[in-house]
Each structure stands twice: as structure tokens, then as C-alpha cells.
Amino acid sequence: LHKGPDAVLKKIGEEATETVMAAKDATHGADPQHIVTEMADLWFHCLVALVQHGLEPQQVLAELARREGLGGLEEKALRKALQREAGAD
């Protein structure tokens, strides 16, 4: 946190890339456990970003629960409709 928001965002990008590469490597015979270690790093830095913005993991879990049962396209359409509605107020 002491390095500022840009450092946190840079770290999230780095860890996301490493997670993708670990998953790709696992499809070619590398140890799938490496996905877990990289994902742990990614989640940690995502949690730091939440704290940095005064947010909590429970808010993310609530958002995931809200989306349960919705397909990606349905969820996106619903989100856009809510944004339009909020802009009309």
C-alpha cells in the first residue's frame, strides 16, 4: 500500500499474466499446482486493491451471488439497463 495505487495495479497485471501462463503451461504437462500458487498471489493483490479503495471481499462475494444463474450476456444486458436507469434519474 505504501507504494501507491499504481504499484498495486501493476502487481495485479503481473500476477494475472503469471496465472494465465501457469494455466497454459498446465495444459502442456506442467504442474497444475503452479496455477494455485499464482492464483494465490493474484487474489492477494486484488484484496490489497479492495482495501485501498475501502471495499471488502464480502462485496465481491455478494456481487457473485447476485449474478448466480445469469449467463454472461444476460448479466451484461442487466448491468447496462441498470446504468441507463440510473442515468435517467
C-alpha positions in Angstrom: 0.0 0.0 0.0 2.8 2.4 0.8 4.0 2.3 -2.9 0.6 3.7 -4.0 -2.2 2.6 -6.3 -0.2 2.3 -9.5 2.1 -0.2 -7.8 -0.9 -2.3 -6.7 -2.4 -2.2 -10.2 0.9 -3.1 -11.8 1.2 -6.1 -9.5 -2.3 -7.3 -10.3 -1.5 -7.2 -14.0 1.8 -9.1 -13.4 0.1 -11.7 -11.3 -2.8 -12.1 -13.7 -0.3 -12.7 -16.6 1.6 -15.3 -14.4 -1.7 -17.0 -13.6 -2.6 -17.2 -17.3 0.8 -18.6 -18.2 0.7 -21.2 -15.4 -2.7 -22.4 -16.7 -1.4 -22.5 -20.2 1.7 -24.4 -19.1 -0.5 -26.9 -17.2 -2.4 -27.8 -20.4 1.0 -28.8 -21.8 2.0 -31.0 -18.9 3.4 -28.6 -16.2 2.4 -29.0 -12.6 -1.2 -27.6 -12.2 -0.3 -26.7 -8.6 1.6 -23.7 -10.1 -1.8 -22.3 -11.0 -2.8 -22.4 -7.3 0.3 -20.5 -6.2 0.0 -17.9 -8.9 -3.8 -17.5 -8.2 -3.0 -17.0 -4.5 -0.6 -14.2 -5.5 -3.3 -12.7 -7.8 -6.0 -12.9 -5.1 -3.8 -11.3 -2.5 -3.1 -8.3 -4.6 -6.7 -8.0 -5.6 -7.6 -7.9 -1.9 -5.0 -5.2 -1.4 -6.7 -3.2 -4.2 -10.1 -3.6 -2.4 -8.6 -2.4 0.9 -7.0 0.5 -0.9 -10.5 1.6 -2.1 -12.3 1.0 1.2 -14.0 -2.1 -0.1 -14.4 -5.6 1.4 -14.2 -9.1 -0.1 -17.8 -9.6 1.1 -18.9 -7.1 -1.5 -17.4 -9.1 -4.3 -19.0 -12.3 -2.9 -22.4 -10.5 -2.8 -21.9 -9.4 -6.5 -21.1 -13.0 -7.5 -24.2 -14.2 -5.6 -26.3 -11.6 -7.4 -25.0 -12.9 -10.8 -25.7 -16.6 -9.9 -27.9 -18.2 -12.6 -27.3 -15.4 -15.1 -25.4 -16.0 -18.3 -22.7 -13.6 -19.2 -24.7 -11.9 -21.9 -27.8 -11.6 -19.6 -25.7 -10.2 -16.8 -24.1 -7.6 -19.1 -27.5 -6.6 -20.5 -28.9 -6.2 -17.0 -26.0 -4.1 -15.9 -26.3 -1.8 -18.9 -30.1 -1.4 -18.3 -29.4 -0.5 -14.6 -26.8 2.0 -15.7 -29.2 3.6 -18.2 -31.9 3.7 -15.5 -29.5 5.4 -13.0 -28.6 7.9 -15.6 -32.2 8.8 -16.2 -32.7 9.8 -12.6 
